[in-house]
Amino acid sequence: MNTTDHHPSGGQRGGPSAPDAPAERARLYPRVTSFRSRHGTLTPAQERNWEQLWPTLGRDVPSTIPTDHGPTRATAEPLDLPTWFGRTAPTVMEVGSGTGTATAAMAAAEPDVDVLAVEVYRPGIGQLLGLIHRTGLTNVRIVRGDAVVVFTEMVATASLTGIRVFFPDPWPKSRHHKRRLLTAGILLQMADVLIDDGIVHIATDHADYAEWIAAEIAEQDILVAAAPDEVPFSLDRPTTKFEGRAEREGRVVTEFVLRRRPRDEVGAPTEPSNPDIKETP
Ligand SMILES: C[S@@+](CC[C@H](N)C(=O)[O-])C[C@H]1O[C@@H](n2cnc3c(N)ncnc32)[C@H](O)[C@@H]1O
């Protein structure tokens, strides 16, 4: 199967004729995003936490803005993780941290691991800032914006020990499948920022999305099933409201734990094939 025929949100690292600057690529090939814009206001306490903590704990992905020549945005600034966290430690990125319940609990349970939470939804980040403020966590940093930009432009190759994707939006309607985050192309982009033997941990309560994810995993051979003793951080997840609802409604949670095969075994990830991705109405 040619994944990009079916799942156009797959990767878009440039081929030989692709434009160099990521922002230029974003303008030419706007990606169908895996999230919808949601507005929401912060409580006064969250606003105070934001003012106080965001300059130190947060970074923004530059916004995409419409122009006469199509959507565009500034190139995202690379993150210097050891400087930002103030130490060198295994770093795990969480894609779509929601309200941060799992993020904060897992960071508290493993103080020797740094957690990079990425989320687009400001009120959710506001809640996570509140948790950090109340508990005094020092090992969480947050990026607001599209996680795909974070791991394609902001995080260095071979720098993360793990990536968590818990309950990604399932986009159940067929016409929305193009919005699903987890495609073979995106998995390869994740593999690029993982260290050798780094781990991707995915959980979903959506049976159809679980089948889709399994098929996408089978499309590439850089991320392979990990044995439990190969995982250098905890796989224990606190129950978030998504999992609680799934349990009450009798849905099964499927987890995937994947290991990035060492580079000297597999070479560089193959280029995802089709950069020619256009937003569809
Ligand atoms: C169904 S919620 C799950 C939240 C959380 N992981 C949990 O288990 O409670 C999915 C979250 O992913 C976020 N999201 C989806 N695509 C994203 C992306 N490309 N970058 C950052 N966040 C994203 C959404 O805003 C939403 O908050």
The ligand as an ORCA input file, in Angstrom:
! r2SCAN-3c Opt
* xyz 0 1
  C      -8.474     13.123     22.888
  S      -7.398     14.282     23.590
  C      -6.383     13.317     24.699
  C      -5.671     14.165     25.718
  C      -4.719     13.419     26.680
  N      -3.646     12.751     25.951
  C      -5.465     12.441     27.552
  O      -5.250     11.231     27.421
  O      -6.245     12.899     28.397
  C      -6.281     14.604     22.245
  C      -5.511     15.891     22.461
  O      -4.499     15.983     21.467
  C      -4.396     17.343     21.070
  N      -3.775     17.322     19.733
  C      -4.250     16.734     18.617
  N      -3.389     16.869     17.601
  C      -2.329     17.575     18.095
  C      -1.127     18.036     17.523
  N      -0.816     17.800     16.232
  N      -0.281     18.735     18.296
  C      -0.566     18.976     19.601
  N      -1.694     18.554     20.209
  C      -2.569     17.865     19.461
  C      -5.809     17.861     21.114
  O      -5.845     19.266     21.261
  C      -6.357     17.145     22.347
  O      -6.187     17.917     23.512
*
